């Protein structure tokens, strides 16, 4: 298909037109004159290109936490307040729970502190309600089958 009706396509002519259009087109560059001047001056004082790039790179803001987990869990006992018998693993029956995010979704892990028995269950999402219901369900199932 011809770009211009009535003309026959010629690669050489098309290339010449392309070169002519690109030479007159307005060029946009991320490297403005002031950036070039600053880069040269930083190179002259001995900074490496990597250091210069790091100084001129996009600055990232730290993500803000939506809410702390401690405030979401009712009747939560802080780890610093747990009895020493739990830390020393003197008593049987203490569990630790955690949520893990992987490629196939969220998982709840429950570990028995003394025996190191591990239970894992997949959960739809990591909301407080979903994790609590799944954890309680796994533990109650373990109590009934043991």
N, C-alpha and C positions, 0 to 999 in steps of 0.2 A: 504494500500500500504506500502510495506516495504522500509525502507531507504536504506538498503543494500540487494541487490539481493541474494536470496538463504538462507536468515536467516528468522526466525520467530520472530515477534515482541514480546518483553517481556517488560512490563512497568518497572519492577524493574531494569533490565539491562539498559534500556533507561535512567532512572533517574540517575543511577550511572555514565553513560557516560556524562550526562549533568553536573553533579556536578564536574566531573573531568575536563571537558572543561572550565567551569566557573572559577575553581580555578587557572588554568594556564593562563587564558586570561588576557591581559593587561588592567588594570583598569584606567579609566580616571576620574578625579575629578576636579571640579571647585575650590575646597578648597585645595590650595597648602600649603606647609609648612609655607611659609612666611605669608600667610593669617591666618593660625592657630595661629602663634606666635603673630601677630598683634591683633587678636581677644582676645586672652588670656590677653595680656597686657592692652587692653582697658577695659576688664571686671574687671581687678584688680584695675584700677583707679576709678572704680565706674560707668562706663557708662552702660546703659541698653542694652539688645540685639537690641531693636528697634533703639536706637541711633547709635549703631555700624553699623547696617544694613543701616541706612540712610547715614552714612559717607562713607560706602563702596559701596553703590548702584550706579547704572549707572547714570551718569550725563546727564541731558537733556539740549539741547540747545533750547533757545526760538525760535519759528518760526519767520521767516522774512516775513514781509508784502511784497506782490508783488508790490503793488502801493497803495498810499493813495487815498481814494475816492474823497477827495477834488480836486485832480488834474484831475480826470476823468470827473467831471461834469462841463460843460462850463457854464459861466454866473452864477456860484453858489455864493450865498450870505451867508457868514458865520453867524452862529446863534448869535454870539456876536454882529453882525452889524444890526440885524433886528430892526425895529422901536419898541419903547416902547408900541405903541398901539396894536401891535401884542401880546406882552407878557401880557399886561393887559387885553387882549381879549375884547377890546372896539369896534373893527370893525368886522363885519360879512364877511365871505368869505375867510378867511385864512385857508390853509390846511397844514397838516404835512404828509410826506410820509416816509415809512420805508419798508425794505425788511426783511422777516422772512423765515428762513429755517426750515422746519419740515420734518416729515417722508415721506410725499407724495410730496415733492418738495418745490419750492420757492413760496412765497406769497408776494404780495405788499399790504401794508395797507395804506389807506388814511384816515386821521381823520380831520374833520372840527373842528377847535380850539374852536369856541364858542358853537356850538350846540352839540359837541361830536359825531356827526354822523360818523359812521365807514363804509368804503367800503373796501372789501377785494377781490382781484383778484389773481388767480393763474397764474404764469408766468413760461415759459419753463426753463429759466435760469436767473441768476441775472446780465446779462450783462447790460451795460449802455443803449444800444439801446432797449433791450427788456423791461426793467423796465420803461424807458421814454415813449415808445410807449403805453404800457399798462396803465400807469398812465394818460397820456393825453387822451387816449381812454375812460377810466372810467369817467374822469372829463367831457369830452365833452358829453358823454352819459347822465350824470347827469344833465347837463345844458339843453339838449334838452328835457328831460322827466319831468323836474321840472316846 
